[in-house]
Amino acid sequence: MIKKAFQIGVVASLVAVVGPSWAASPELRAVHLSATPGSAQIALDLTGVTRQKVFRLEHPERAVIDLGHTHLARGVRAPPGVGIVSGVRIGTQPGGTVRVVIQLKSPAPTHSAWTLLPGRRGRQLVVTLGNSLEADADASTNSTPNSDAGVDGVPKIIRAAHAPLESGRDVVIAVDAGHGGMDPGAIGRGGTREKDVVLAIARALAERINGEPGMRAVLTRDRDEFLILRDRIGRARIAKADMFVSVHADSIMNRSVSGASVYVLSEHGATNEAARWLADRENAADLMGGVKLDDKDKALASVLLDLSQTANISASMTAAQRVIGSLDAVGQVRKAQVQQAGFVVLKSPDIPSMLVETAYISNPEEELRLRNTRQQAALADAIFAGLRGYFTQNPPVGTRFAQARRSTMASAGVLAAPAASTP
């Protein structure tokens, strides 16, 4: 039986201004899925915006996305089922409609919101299924059915709430498996490809995060696909991530070199990125704290961006130190101090970010360990432990971690009111 058709769970990001015009028929080029046992996000990469209709079917439970006047690009594959999603199917319907069917293990509430993000390659439509505190907050301010649709079905941009106070939301961690697709990354002497082992570690890390109450992981890629470096940052921004962790395996000519290391953004890299943001700020999204740059003069925008970057690098450094300490407990650490570099994936000005070189794939012994599922799990557990330790001590406002920390401090008397002074 078909339930009432309705617009659901959409977060659209403008990933580029290039490509077909709004009037041209867009093309669906890729479908990505991230999910937990209770919720899911499915991202559709398109060359332009189109009318979308989303509805549900039951017996069995399914969510259906119809993209009107859309072409299906060659080679587009449906991602495998994970979490609440048991499977995904993609096909074409009469009249030029592309249909994406998401099979669900249980009914999932849905929400509607549009947001605008910077980027370079068409548009991305993200459909959210299941309980989401951020989506609930958006829905409460847009309770009129289809209130996010503008004239002629063109989406109206609304503000994306990042951390509503006292919501008890999850800490969101974007887990980025380096390389992928046509980019294999470093290749070990035994033929092990970096892109394969880091994806396995990233998946294990995401599973570990999702198993922790108050934490949620979003994978930038969950399959062997090539991503432009800034698209990885873009996907973290779509997820409103509190932390970005890029997983890699190092390589060097000297095959005896071994051990892990962790990088955060350098001051020089931050300066270059600030110049880029200020140059493009008319098209840039708001910073995560809701600070807009496009309505500020250049001097004020520069100061605001500098403040955001300085706080961001400081938070990244503190979190990275936690991760290094945890990695040291499961194996050799090559560089005991956090390193700084200008890697592109670290350049988000408002999301604390780190790049973890888990081991040297160029070292034959470490190459073997990287291929071992137990070692992959151990590395994932170590990174997770560092992240959890960081967020326990430095919880973002509005998260369950923040509530827990307040309760702990209150029970210890730290938050108790000061005693009245003696007259």
C-alpha positions as CSV (number, residue, x, y, z in Angstrom):
1,M,0.0,0.0,0.0
2,I,1.4,3.4,-1.0
3,K,1.6,5.9,1.8
4,K,1.0,9.6,1.1
5,A,3.8,11.0,-1.1
6,F,5.8,13.7,0.5
7,Q,9.1,15.5,0.4
8,I,11.6,14.1,2.8
9,G,15.0,14.2,4.3
10,V,16.8,16.3,1.7
11,V,19.9,18.3,2.2
12,A,21.1,19.7,-1.1
13,S,24.6,21.0,-1.5
14,L,25.7,23.1,-4.4
15,V,28.9,21.3,-5.3
16,A,29.6,23.5,-8.4
17,V,28.2,26.1,-10.6
18,V,29.6,24.6,-13.7
19,G,27.7,22.1,-15.8
20,P,24.2,22.1,-17.3
21,S,21.8,25.0,-16.8
22,W,18.8,24.6,-14.5
23,A,16.7,24.1,-17.5
24,A,18.8,21.3,-18.9
25,S,18.1,17.7,-17.9
26,P,20.6,16.7,-15.2
27,E,22.4,13.4,-15.0
28,L,22.6,11.1,-12.0
29,R,26.3,10.2,-11.7
30,A,26.7,8.5,-8.4
31,V,24.9,7.2,-5.3
32,H,26.5,7.1,-1.9
33,L,25.1,5.6,1.3
34,S,26.1,6.0,5.0
35,A,23.9,4.4,7.7
36,T,23.6,3.3,11.3
37,P,21.1,0.7,12.7
38,G,18.6,3.5,13.2
39,S,19.2,6.1,10.5
40,A,20.7,6.6,7.0
41,Q,21.8,9.3,4.5
42,I,21.8,8.6,0.8
43,A,23.6,11.1,-1.4
44,L,22.8,11.5,-5.1
45,D,25.4,13.3,-7.2
46,L,23.7,15.1,-10.1
47,T,24.9,17.6,-12.7
48,G,22.1,19.9,-11.8
49,V,18.9,20.4,-9.8
50,T,15.7,18.7,-10.7
51,R,12.3,18.1,-9.3
52,Q,12.3,15.3,-6.8
53,K,9.5,13.3,-5.3
54,V,10.0,11.1,-2.3
55,F,7.5,8.7,-0.9
56,R,7.3,5.5,1.1
57,L,6.0,2.0,0.4
58,E,5.3,-0.6,3.0
59,H,5.3,-4.4,3.2
60,P,8.3,-4.3,2.9
61,E,9.3,-0.9,4.0
62,R,10.9,1.2,1.3
63,A,11.7,4.9,0.6
64,V,11.5,5.9,-3.1
65,I,13.2,8.9,-4.7
66,D,11.9,9.9,-8.2
67,L,14.1,12.4,-10.1
68,G,12.1,13.9,-12.9
69,H,13.6,14.5,-16.3
70,T,16.9,13.0,-15.3
71,H,19.4,10.8,-17.1
72,L,21.2,7.9,-15.5
73,A,24.9,8.0,-16.3
74,R,26.7,4.8,-17.4
75,G,28.3,2.8,-14.7
76,V,26.3,4.1,-11.8
77,R,26.1,1.4,-9.2
78,A,23.9,1.1,-6.2
79,P,25.8,0.9,-2.9
80,P,25.4,-2.2,-0.8
81,G,23.0,-2.2,2.1
82,V,24.3,-1.2,5.6
83,G,22.7,-0.4,8.9
84,I,19.0,0.3,8.6
85,V,19.2,-0.1,4.8
86,S,19.0,-3.6,3.5
87,G,19.5,-2.7,-0.1
88,V,19.4,0.0,-2.8
89,R,18.1,-0.3,-6.4
90,I,18.4,2.2,-9.2
91,G,16.4,2.2,-12.4
92,T,14.6,4.4,-15.0
93,Q,10.8,5.0,-15.3
94,P,8.7,6.1,-18.3
95,G,8.9,9.8,-19.0
96,G,12.6,10.2,-18.2
97,T,12.4,9.6,-14.5
98,V,15.2,8.0,-12.6
99,R,14.0,6.0,-9.5
100,V,16.1,5.1,-6.5
101,V,14.6,2.6,-4.1
102,I,15.9,2.3,-0.6
103,Q,14.9,-0.9,1.2
104,L,14.6,-0.4,4.9
105,K,14.7,-2.9,7.8
106,S,12.2,-0.8,9.7
107,P,10.1,2.3,9.2
108,A,12.1,5.5,9.3
109,P,10.8,9.0,10.1
110,T,11.8,11.6,7.5
111,H,12.6,15.3,7.5
112,S,13.1,18.0,4.9
113,A,15.7,20.7,4.6
114,W,17.9,22.4,1.9
115,T,21.3,23.9,2.5
116,L,23.9,25.4,0.2
117,L,27.6,24.5,0.1
118,P,30.5,25.5,-2.0
119,G,32.1,23.1,-4.5
120,R,32.8,22.3,-8.1
121,R,30.8,19.4,-9.6
122,G,27.1,19.8,-10.0
123,R,24.6,19.4,-7.2
124,Q,24.3,16.8,-4.5
125,L,20.9,15.7,-3.0
126,V,21.2,14.0,0.4
127,V,18.1,12.2,1.7
128,T,18.0,11.6,5.4
129,L,16.0,8.7,6.8
130,G,15.5,8.0,10.5
131,N,15.8,9.9,13.7
132,S,18.0,13.0,13.4
133,L,18.1,15.6,16.1
134,E,19.3,18.2,13.7
135,A,16.6,17.3,11.2
136,D,14.0,17.4,14.0
137,A,15.2,20.9,14.9
138,D,14.8,22.0,11.2
139,A,11.4,20.4,11.0
140,S,10.2,22.2,14.1
141,T,10.9,25.6,12.4
142,N,9.4,24.4,9.0
143,S,6.3,22.5,10.0
144,T,4.2,23.5,7.0
145,P,4.2,20.6,4.5
146,N,6.7,21.3,1.7
147,S,7.7,24.6,3.3
148,D,11.2,24.1,1.9
149,A,10.0,24.2,-1.7
150,G,10.1,27.5,-3.5
151,V,8.3,28.8,-6.6
152,D,8.0,26.1,-9.3
153,G,9.6,23.5,-7.1
154,V,12.9,25.3,-6.9
155,P,14.4,24.7,-3.4
156,K,14.5,27.6,-1.0
157,I,17.7,27.9,1.0
158,I,17.2,27.7,4.7
159,R,19.7,28.0,7.6
160,A,21.2,24.7,8.7
161,A,21.2,24.4,12.5
162,H,24.5,22.8,13.5
163,A,24.3,22.5,17.3
164,P,21.0,23.4,18.9
165,L,21.5,24.0,22.6
166,E,20.5,21.2,24.9
167,S,19.5,18.9,22.1
168,G,21.7,16.0,23.3
169,R,22.7,15.4,19.7
170,D,25.5,13.0,18.7
171,V,29.0,14.1,18.1
172,V,29.5,13.6,14.3
173,I,32.8,12.4,13.0
174,A,33.6,12.3,9.3
175,V,35.9,9.3,8.6
176,D,37.8,9.7,5.3
177,A,39.5,6.7,3.7
178,G,42.3,8.2,1.6
179,H,42.6,7.7,-2.2
180,G,40.2,5.4,-4.0
181,G,39.1,4.5,-7.5
182,M,41.7,5.4,-10.1
183,D,44.0,6.6,-7.3
184,P,45.4,3.5,-5.5
185,G,47.7,5.5,-3.2
186,A,50.9,3.9,-2.1
187,I,51.5,0.3,-3.1
188,G,53.5,-2.1,-0.9
189,R,56.2,-4.5,-2.1
190,G,53.7,-7.3,-1.8
191,G,51.1,-5.5,-4.0
192,T,49.0,-4.2,-1.2
193,R,47.2,-1.0,-2.2
194,E,46.8,1.8,0.3
195,K,43.2,2.6,-0.9
196,D,42.1,-0.9,0.1
197,V,43.6,-1.1,3.6
198,V,42.6,2.4,4.6
199,L,39.0,1.8,3.5
200,A,39.0,-1.3,5.7
201,I,40.3,0.6,8.7
202,A,37.9,3.5,8.0
203,R,35.0,1.1,8.0
204,A,36.1,-0.5,11.2
205,L,36.6,3.0,12.8
206,A,33.1,4.0,11.7
207,E,31.6,0.9,13.1
208,R,33.4,1.5,16.4
209,I,32.1,5.1,16.6
210,N,28.6,4.1,15.7
211,G,28.6,1.6,18.6
212,E,29.3,4.3,21.1
213,P,26.3,6.2,22.5
214,G,26.5,9.9,21.7
215,M,28.7,9.4,18.6
216,R,28.0,9.0,14.9
217,A,30.3,8.4,12.0
218,V,29.9,9.4,8.4
219,L,32.2,7.9,5.8
220,T,33.3,10.1,3.0
221,R,33.5,7.0,0.8
222,D,32.3,3.5,1.6
223,R,33.4,1.9,-1.7
224,D,36.3,2.1,-4.2
225,E,35.6,5.5,-5.7
226,F,37.7,8.5,-6.6
227,L,37.0,11.7,-4.8
228,I,38.5,15.1,-5.4
229,L,40.2,16.2,-2.2
230,R,37.9,19.2,-1.5
231,D,34.8,17.0,-2.1
232,R,35.9,15.0,1.0
233,I,35.7,18.3,3.0
234,G,32.4,19.1,1.4
235,R,30.9,15.8,2.5
236,A,32.0,16.4,6.1
237,R,30.3,19.8,5.9
238,I,27.1,18.2,4.6
239,A,27.2,16.0,7.7
240,K,27.9,19.0,9.9
241,A,30.8,17.0,11.3
242,D,32.5,18.0,14.6
243,M,35.7,16.3,13.6
244,F,37.3,15.1,10.3
245,V,39.7,12.2,10.3
246,S,41.5,11.1,7.2
247,V,43.0,7.6,7.3
248,H,46.2,6.9,5.2
249,A,49.2,4.5,5.1
250,D,52.6,6.2,4.6
251,S,55.3,5.2,2.1
252,I,59.0,6.0,1.8
253,M,62.0,4.7,-0.2
254,N,63.7,3.4,2.9
255,R,61.7,0.2,3.6
256,S,63.0,-0.1,7.1
257,V,61.1,3.0,8.3
258,S,58.0,2.1,10.3
259,G,55.4,3.6,12.7
260,A,52.4,5.8,12.7
261,S,52.1,9.6,12.7
262,V,49.4,12.2,12.8
263,Y,49.1,15.5,11.0
264,V,47.1,18.7,11.5
265,L,47.0,21.8,9.4
266,S,50.1,24.1,9.4
267,E,49.9,27.9,9.9
268,H,51.1,28.4,6.3
269,G,48.4,26.1,5.0
270,A,45.8,28.0,7.0
271,T,47.0,31.3,5.6
272,N,46.6,30.0,2.1
273,E,43.2,28.6,2.8
274,A,42.1,31.9,4.4
275,A,43.1,33.8,1.2
276,R,41.0,31.3,-0.9
277,W,38.0,31.6,1.4
278,L,38.1,35.4,1.4
279,A,38.4,35.5,-2.4
280,D,35.4,33.2,-2.8
281,R,33.4,34.3,0.2
282,E,30.4,35.5,-1.9
283,N,29.8,31.8,-2.8
284,A,31.0,30.3,0.5
285,A,28.8,28.6,3.0
286,D,28.5,30.0,6.6
287,L,31.1,28.8,9.1
288,M,29.8,26.0,11.3
289,G,29.1,28.5,14.1
290,G,26.6,30.4,11.9
291,V,29.0,33.2,11.1
292,K,28.5,34.7,7.7
293,L,31.4,36.1,5.7
294,D,29.6,37.4,2.6
295,D,28.0,40.4,4.4
296,K,31.2,41.5,6.2
297,D,33.8,43.9,4.9
298,K,37.1,42.3,4.0
299,A,39.0,43.3,7.1
300,L,36.3,42.0,9.5
301,A,35.8,38.8,7.5
302,S,39.6,38.2,7.7
303,V,39.6,38.6,11.4
304,L,36.6,36.3,11.9
305,L,38.1,33.7,9.6
306,D,41.4,33.9,11.4
307,L,39.7,33.4,14.8
308,S,37.9,30.4,13.5
309,Q,41.1,28.9,12.0
310,T,43.1,29.5,15.1
311,A,40.6,27.8,17.4
312,N,40.2,25.0,14.8
313,I,44.0,24.3,14.7
314,S,44.2,24.3,18.4
315,A,41.3,21.8,18.7
316,S,42.8,19.7,16.0
317,M,46.2,19.6,17.8
318,T,44.6,18.6,21.1
319,A,42.6,15.8,19.5
320,A,45.6,14.6,17.5
321,Q,47.7,14.3,20.6
322,R,45.1,12.1,22.1
323,V,45.1,9.9,19.0
324,I,48.9,9.6,19.0
325,G,48.8,8.5,22.6
326,S,46.3,5.8,21.8
327,L,48.2,4.6,18.7
328,D,51.4,4.3,20.8
329,A,49.7,1.7,22.9
330,V,49.0,-0.6,19.9
331,G,52.2,-0.3,17.9
332,Q,55.2,1.8,17.1
333,V,54.7,5.6,16.6
334,R,57.1,7.0,14.1
335,K,56.7,10.6,15.2
336,A,55.6,11.1,18.8
337,Q,54.7,14.8,18.3
338,V,51.8,16.0,16.1
339,Q,53.1,17.1,12.7
340,Q,51.8,20.0,10.8
341,A,51.4,20.2,7.0
342,G,49.3,21.9,4.3
343,F,47.4,18.8,3.2
344,V,44.2,19.9,1.4
345,V,41.9,17.6,3.4
346,L,42.9,19.4,6.6
347,K,41.9,22.8,5.3
348,S,38.4,23.2,6.5
349,P,38.5,26.5,8.5
350,D,35.8,25.4,11.0
351,I,36.0,21.6,11.4
352,P,38.9,20.2,13.5
353,S,40.8,17.9,11.2
354,M,43.6,15.4,11.3
355,L,45.3,13.0,9.0
356,V,46.4,9.7,10.4
357,E,49.3,7.8,8.8
358,T,48.5,4.4,10.3
359,A,51.8,2.7,9.3
360,Y,54.3,2.5,6.5
361,I,53.0,0.3,3.7
362,S,56.5,0.5,2.2
363,N,57.8,-1.6,5.2
364,P,57.2,-5.3,4.4
365,E,56.3,-6.2,8.0
366,E,53.9,-3.3,8.4
367,E,52.4,-4.1,5.0
368,L,51.5,-7.6,6.3
369,R,50.0,-6.1,9.5
370,L,48.0,-3.6,7.5
371,R,46.4,-6.5,5.6
372,N,45.5,-8.3,8.8
373,T,41.9,-7.7,9.9
374,R,42.9,-7.8,13.6
375,Q,45.5,-5.2,13.1
376,Q,43.1,-3.0,11.2
377,A,40.6,-3.3,14.1
378,A,43.3,-2.5,16.6
379,L,44.3,0.7,14.7
380,A,40.6,1.6,14.4
381,D,40.1,1.1,18.1
382,A,43.1,3.2,19.0
383,I,42.0,6.1,16.8
384,F,38.5,5.8,18.3
385,A,39.9,5.8,21.9
386,G,41.7,9.0,21.2
387,L,38.7,10.7,19.7
388,R,36.4,9.6,22.5
389,G,38.9,10.8,25.1
390,Y,39.1,14.2,23.3
391,F,35.3,14.7,23.2
392,T,34.9,13.5,26.8
393,Q,37.1,16.4,27.9
394,N,36.1,18.9,25.1
395,P,32.5,18.2,24.2
396,P,30.8,20.4,21.6
397,V,27.9,22.5,22.9
398,G,24.5,20.7,22.6
399,T,25.9,17.2,22.5
400,R,25.2,14.2,24.8
401,F,28.9,14.4,25.7
402,A,28.4,18.0,26.9
403,Q,25.4,16.9,29.1
404,A,27.5,14.0,30.5
405,R,30.4,16.3,31.4
406,R,28.0,18.8,33.1
407,S,26.5,16.0,35.1
408,T,30.0,14.7,36.1
409,M,31.2,18.2,37.1
410,A,28.0,18.9,39.1
411,S,28.3,15.6,41.0
412,A,31.9,16.5,41.8
413,G,30.8,19.9,43.1
414,V,32.6,21.8,40.4
415,L,29.4,23.5,39.2
416,A,28.1,24.1,42.7
417,A,27.2,27.7,43.6
418,P,29.9,29.4,45.7
419,A,29.3,29.7,49.4
420,A,28.1,33.0,50.7
421,S,30.9,35.2,52.1
422,T,30.9,35.9,55.9
423,P,29.9,39.5,56.6
